[in-house]
Amino acid sequence: MTLDAPIFRLPDELLEAIVLYLPPSSTVAFGSTCRRNKQITFEPLVWRRHCVQRWKYWHPRWRLQEKLESPPVQTKWLLLYNERKAIDKEATELFEQMLLTQQHRLQRMGKIAAHGYDVKDVMLRLQDETLDDAEDVLARRYHANAILGQIHRAAAIDKWQRLNAMQMVKLEELLGAFDLFVLAGSRGDLEDVDRRLSEIADAIRNRDVDWDHLSTRTKAIRVARYLRSEGLVGNPHLEDYHALRNNFMTLALFGEHHTSLPLQSVAIYCAVCRRLGIDAKPANYPSHVHAVITGPRDHTLDGNPMTPSNDNAEHMHMDPWRNSEEMSVDELRLRLLQMGAAPHQHDHHLSPATALEITIRAAKNIMHSVQEARHHQQGIVAQHGDPDLEASWYSMLWAIVVLDSNNTTFHTLHRRKQCLPYLIDHFTAHFPEDLSLIEKHIPGLFPAGSREHQVLVNNIEEAHAADRTRKAPQPRVASHTALVKYKIGHYFTHRRYGYEGFIIGWDTECSAEPRWMQQMRVDELPRGKEQPFYNVVADDKSPRYVAEENIAIKNDRPSEALMALAGRYFKRWEEGDGYGGRFVSNLRDQYPDD
């Protein structure tokens, strides 16, 4: 196209309008045609549009909302676009390298996740848009999801650390941090929660044209009525009161069934109230959380001017989980007496709780729900949409270890010492990609020179060493081929216990410790310990060690849940190889012939 083409005779305003519809590559190409067009394509509005359209998620350091609210010329949008594009490129290259070898895999995952929300769009595309027939579809989806999980957990831990540092953190953010550990699907991030709560508050305000003139008491009751009428608080199914899903606020806000525990219902209620100018906080009341509403200093809860003789703010109590009526303080005090609380403790229990107290209480509720789920649901596959048990338990452990209870140093340290082994075991078994999070947040919680600090430092160093060390190859020599019947990636059912799983490793004979062999009665097996044993992952995510005689190869396709889990070790599922289908190994460093 020559410079005398009709398009170049258009005024700048029309050319700018055309450029606004071009993709980034075409924008650059158009700007390279002449100086005039280059100047047009450098307009801040052009690159602001490209930034907003290409990336939904941004690291807080960019302060994107402030930039969007400021005049476009105050931000170097083209420079910002190029910086974000460079981060995408680096993350994508690291991701591709990570899939090729187990060596340095955790290090590369940590480098990608260190960019935080700046790489969330890239990881979501890899997770959601990788084609089913891709050569390594399972590995791509699994590791993209794992990095997303690490990014979310880092954001959650940051909220709890901010609370420790006495910084301002909203209660819904502290509770939503638990949800970040089990985040699934497209909704449930903290920004989604904030947006949803604001929408609810706007809906309540818009129902009453005279809202601003209502008394605090009337407003508090109307908020509860609205939330209950929309099913956003409470739980009509008392038989599943302690169900794990009821511990997560985002499931109450976005799920098909808006059930929750009283704590989450009250948190939603208080968050909406705050957006409507009502001072509402969860109470310190034992066994059942309700809300304390504090009236303004200069008016009563009913909107009357406060008399000079009574300048203390009034309080009222609400239980939106049960109903939308004001609670009687006398009845609350009577219940406290029945629970054995001394009269001098009543004011404390009826007063607002701190955000820290409520967050720790939420963690303990999750612990109870997970324990109950494990007891009642052994062998039962979780329903689609239910929170993951292991991720939920992990969130509780992190909260208990990280949060400073503001009791004496001795009590805080004692609680951390109790939970630390469980956190490390869970990290090792289910979330090894969190090595950088463990290294950043946990050692500093214990005094330097203490046993716990030294054990942590040693564990971290060993994990780094294992990650950077090339796995020792275990080739199939002729004798192995004859002895070891099954290969990495075979899908099976346990002959005795019935669970399903897949093989991720093998030994030509049992190599477990004598104590384990005695406990598992290995010598009582028909073929004893002189038979191949296989490292497997069961459908409940647990690693196990199984004798060859107990493995029955399956010929059908694994469940979607097992397929998603398999991505940690395998590239894809392949039909038929003589024993039925088989996962294609991504562990070639260690088992090159499998």
N, C-alpha and C positions, 0 to 999 in steps of 0.2 A: 504494500500500500504506500503510495507516494504522499508527500506532505500536502499536495493540492487536492487530496481526496475530500469529498463533501463533508465527512465527519469532522475534519479539522477546521472547517469553516464555522462550526457551531460555537456559540459563546461559551466562556468558561463555566458558567452556571450549569449548562446542559451537560457539558463533558463531566463535571463533578458528579452530577446525578447518574450518569451512565457508569462511571467508575465505581460508584457505591454498590452496583450489582455484580461487579466482577469478583471472581475468586482471587486469593492472594497472588498466585503465580501469574494470572492474567493481568493483575494490577501492576506488577513489576514489569511485565513485558510491554504493557501500554506506556508506562513511564519511560521506557528506554527508547521510545521512538523520536522524541525531541525534548528540548528544554522545557517548553511550555507544558507538555504532558507530564514530564517528570515533576514539575512544580505542583501540578494538580494531584498527582498520586501521592505526594508527600503531605497532603492535607491531614491533620490529626483525626478528623471525623472518619476518614477512610479506614485508618488502621485501628481506631477504636472499635469500629464495627467488626473488623476481622478478629480482633482480640476477643470480643464478647461472643461472637458466633462460633469461634473455634474451641474455646475453652469455657466450660461451665464452672470448673472448680479452680480456686486460686489459693495459694498459701497466704495466710494473714499478713505476712510481711509486705505484700504488695499494696495493701489497703485499697483494694479495688473500688469499694463502694464510695470512698472519699474521692477517688479519681473520677468516677462516673458522675458524681454530683458537682464537680468543679468544671470550669470552662475547659473545653478540649485542648486549647493551646497550652494549658499549664502542665500537660503530661506529654512526654515523648512516646507516643503510642507505637510508632514504628520500632523504636528501640526496644520497647516492652515486648512487642510481638516477636522480634528476633531473639530476645532472651528466652521467652517461653518455647519457641521453636527449637532452640539449641538444647534446652532441657529435655524436650520430647526425643530429640535425636540421640542424646546420650543415654537416656533410659531405654530406648528401643535397642540400641547396640549392646548395652549391658545385658538386657533380657535375652537376646539371641545368643550371646556368649554363654550365659548361664545354662541354657538348655543343652548345650553341646557336651558338657562334662560336669561330673559331681564336684570336681576340684574347684575351690573358690566359689561355690554356689551360694553359700550363706553370705559371704562377703559381698557378692554382686547384688544379692537381694537387698542387703542392708544399704548399699549405696543408692539403689533405686528408691527405696522407701525413705531415705534421708531427705529427699526433695519434698516429702509430704504431699499436700493436696495438689502441688504443681504437676504430679504425674498420675493423678487419679483418673483423668480423662483417658490417658494412654492405656492404663491398666484395664479400665472398663471396656475399651474397645477390644483389647486382646481377649478379655473374658467373654464378652457378649457377641462379638462379631467374627471370631475364628470359625471358619467353615467346618461342618461336620466331617468332610472328607480330607481335611488337612492332615499332613503326614504325622504331625505331633500334636493333634488336637487336644488330647487329654492333658498333656504336660503344659501346654500353653494356658489352657483355662485354669488348671489347678494353680500354677505358679503366679499367674496374674491375680487370682483371687487371694492367694496367700500374701502377696505384697499389699494388696488393698487392705487385708486384715491387719497387717502390721502398721500401715498408715493410720487406720482408724484407732488401733490400740494406743499408738503414740499420742494421738489427739486426746484420747480419754485420760491417759496417765497425766498428760499436761494439765488438764482441768483439775485433777486431784492434787497435783503438786502446787498449782496456783492457790488452792484452798489452804494447803499447809503454809504457804508463804503469806497468808493473810491478805491475799488480793481478792478483789470483788469477782465472784463467780456466781451465776444464777443457779438456784437449786435445780431447775430443770436441766441445766447443763451437767451438773454433778451426777444426777440420776441418769441422764441420757448417755453418760459415759459408759455405763454398763451395757447399754444397747449397742454402742459402737463395737463391742466385742462380739456381738452376735448379728451384726448388721447384714442383712441379705436383701436383695432386690434393689429397686431404684429409690426407695424412700426410707427415711430413718436416720439421716445425718442430722447433726445438731442444727444446721440451718433450716432443714425441713421442719424440725420440731418448732423452732422459733417462728417460722412462717405460719405453721398450722395454728399455733396458739394465738397469734395475732389475728388470724382470720376468724377464729372463734370469738375473740374479744370484739372484733368489729361487728360480727353478726349480732351479738348481744346488744351492743350500743345502738345499732341501727333499728332494733325492734321497738325502742322507746324514744320518741322524739324529745321527751322531756328528761332523758337519762341524766344529764348533768345537774338537774335540780332535785333528783331523788336523794333520800337520806342514805347514809352508809349501810344501815341495817337493811333497808329495802333492796339496795344494790346487791348486797351479799347473798340475800335469799334468792333474788332473781338469777344470779349467776348459777347457783346450785340447781335451780329449777330447769334452766336451759340445758346445762350439762347432762342432767338426768333424762330430760325429754329426748335428747339426741343419743342417749346411750353411751356417752363418753366417759362416764364414771360408774362405779358399782360393779356388781357381778350377780346376775340373776341365778347362776348355777352354783350354789353353795357347796355342792358335792366336789367341785374342783377348785375350792378356795385356794389351796396351796399349789395349784398347777404352775409349772415353771413360767409359762407365757405371761402370767399375771404380774410378774415382777418387772416387766419391761414396758416403759411408758410409750415407746413408739408403737408397740403392738396395740395399745389401747387407743392411740390417736389415729393409726392408719390401718389396723387390721380389720378383717371382716367382722369379727366379734370383739367389741370394745370392752373386754373384761380386764379387771386389774385388782390388785390388793388395795386396801384402804390407803396405804402410803402413797402409791402412785396416783390414786384418785385425788387425794388431797393435794399432791404436788401439782397436778393439772389444774385443779380448782384455784390454788394460790397463784399460779403463774398467770392465769386468765384474769384473776382479780387485780393483780399488780398492773397489768396492761390497761385496766379500767380505773386506775387510781385508788384502789382499795388495798389497805395494808393487811394482808392475810399471810399467815405463816403456819406450818405444821406445829402441833403441840407436842410437849414432852410426855404426853399421857401414855402410861404403859399398856401393852397388849393391843390397843386399837388406836391408830392415828386419826386425829381430827384436826380441824383448822381453828386458829385463834385469829379473830378479826379485831384490829385496834382502830378505834375511832380517831378523828382529828383532835388536836389539842384544844381547839377553840370551840368545838361543837360536840354535842352528844351524838350517839349513834343514830338517834332519830332526827338529827338536823337542827336541834335547838341550841341557842348560844349557851356556852358553858358558864355557870355562875362563878363569881369570884371565889367563893368558898370551896369550890370543887374544880381544881384545875388539872386533875389527873385524867388521862385519857380513859375512855370506857372500853370494855372488851366484850365480845360475844363469841360463841363457839358454834361451829357448824360441822356436820358429818355428812358431806356430800356422797360418800360411798353408800350410806343407808337411806338418806332422805334429804329433803330440801328445807327442813324446818330448823329453827334455832334450837340449840341444845340447852337444857336447864343446868345451870352451874351447880345448884343444890343436888341434882341427881348425879352429876359427875363426881361431886365430893362424896356422896354416899357410896358410889361404886368403888372409889379409892379406899374408903374405910373397909369395905367388904373384901378388897384385895389385900388388906393388911398394911396399907400405907398410913403412916402416922400423920396426924393433922398438920404438923409443921412442914410436911413434905408436899402438901396439897398445892400450894401456890406454885411450887416448882413444876409439878406435873401439869398444871393448867396454863403454864406460860409457854411462849413460843420456844421451840427447840432451835439449836444452832444448825446450820447447814451440815456441819461435820457430823453431828449426832444422827441426823436423818440419813446421811449417806452411809454411815457404818451400819445403821439399822437395816438399810436396804441390802447391804452386802450379806448380813446375817440371814435375812429372809431368803436370799438366793441360795445360800448354803443349805438351809432347811428344805427348800423346794427341790434342789438337785438330789439331796439324800433321799427324799421321799420318792422321787421319780426313779432313782436307781433301784430302790427297794421294790417298788410296785411294777416296774416296767422292764424287768430283766428279760432279755430275749425278744422284746417287742420293738420293732422298728419305729422310730419317731415319725409322726405324721408330717406331711409337707407343711412348711410354715412354722413349725414348732422351733423354739430356740434350741441350738445345739447344746447338749449337756456339757461337753468338754469345754466349749467356749464360755459357757455360763459359769462353770466352776472356776475357770481361769480368771474371769473378771472379778469374782469374789476374792480370790487369793491375792490378786494385784491390789485391790482396794484395801484389804486388811493389812497387807504389808506396807503399802505406801502411805496411807493416811496416818497422820499423827493424831492420836486420840485426845491430846491436850491433857491427859492425865499425867502422872509422874513419869519421868523418863524410864524408870524401872518397868512400869506396866506396859508402856509402848514397846520397849525393847523385848520384853518377855513375849508379847503377842506376836511380834515379828519373828522371833526365834522359833516359835511354835509352827508358824505357817510357812516359813522359808523352805523346808525340805519338800513340802507338797508343791510349792510354786516351781521349784527347780525340776522336780520330777515331771510335772505337767508340761513345762516348757520343753524339756528334753524329748518327751514322748510325742507331743502333739504340735508344738509351735517352735521348732528349732530355728526358724527364720527370725525369731525375736532376740537372737543373741545380742544385737546392738542395743536393744531396749534394756535387757538384763544388765549389760555392762554399764549403761548410762545411769540407770536409776537405783539399782539395788545395793552395790557395795557401799555407797556413801551412807546408807541407812544404819550401818553397823560401825562401831568404833574401830579405827585403824589399829591393827595389831590383835583384834579379837579373833577368836577361833572362827566365827561365822564369816568375818571379812576375809580371812586368809583362805578359807575353803572356797568362797565365791571367786576370789581372784584366781585360784588354781583351776577351778572348773571352767572359768572363762578362757584362760590360757589354753587348756586342753581342747576346748571346743574350737578355738581359732586354729590350733595346730592340726586338729583332725580335718578341718575344712580346707586348709591349704595343702594338705598332704594327699598325694595321688593314692587312690585306693589300690591295695595290693591285688593284682589280677589273680583270679582263681579259674584257670582254664580247664576245659573238660578234656583231660587226657583219655586215652582209650579205656583205661580201667574205670574212670569216672563215668564215661558214657554207658558202660555196662552196668555199673552199680546204681547210679543216680537216675532213677526212672523219669522224674519230672523236671521241668525247667522253670526258670524265672518267668513269671507271668501266667502260669497255669491257674485256672479258676476252679475251685473245688468246694466240696462239702466235707465236714469232719464226720467220719463214719460213726463215731460214738456220741458226740455232743450235738451234731446237727447244724452247727453254725457254718456260714459261708465265708470264704476269704480268698486270698491270692498269694502266691509264693513270691518272696522277694530275696531269698537266699537259701543256700543248702550246704550241708556238711555230709561227708561220706559215712560218718557215724556220729553218734551223740557226743557233742563236745561240751555239754553243760557241766556245771560243778557237781560233785558227788552228792552234795546235800539236796540239790534240785532233783537229781535222778532218783534219789531215795524217796523224796516227798511225792514225786509223780509216779513212782513204782515202775520205772522204766524196765527194770530187770524182769518184771512180771509180764511184759508184752510178749506175744508169741515169738517175735523176731528179736526181742531184747534190744540192747543198745548198739549191736553190731549191724545196724541198718541205717540208711540215710535219714537224716533229720532235716526239716525245712523250717526256715524263718518265714513266717506268714503274717499277714495283717488280716484280722477278722472283721466281720461286717459291723462290729461295735467299735471299730478303730483301734482295738488293742493289739499290740504285737504278741505273737505266740511262737512256740517251738513245738513242732508236730512230727511224730514218727511217720515214715512213709506208709506204713500199713494202715494208718488212720485217714489217709487222703483218698477221697473219691472224686475224680475229675468230673466236672459238670460239662454238659454239651450245649446248654442254652446260654443266652446272653445275660450278663450280670445286670442287676438293678441300676437305675440311674444314680442312686446314692453311692453304690460301690464303684461305679465308673468315675464319679467325681473324685472319690478318695484315691483311686488308682493313679490319678495324674501325678501324684508325688513321685511315683516310681516308673511310670510307663508313658509311652508316646501315644498309643492308640489301641483300640481293640481290633483283633483280626480274627475272622471266622475260620475254623477248621485247620487242624494240622495233624490229624490222626487221633488226638485226644479231645476233640471238640475245639472251641475257640480258645484264644490265648491273647494276653496283653503283650504288646511289643515293648521290649525292655528299654528303659532309659538309664540302666545301670551297667552299661557296657564297660565302664572303667574297671569294675570289680568282677563282672562275669562276662568276659568278651565273647564267649561261644554260645551264650544263651539268647 
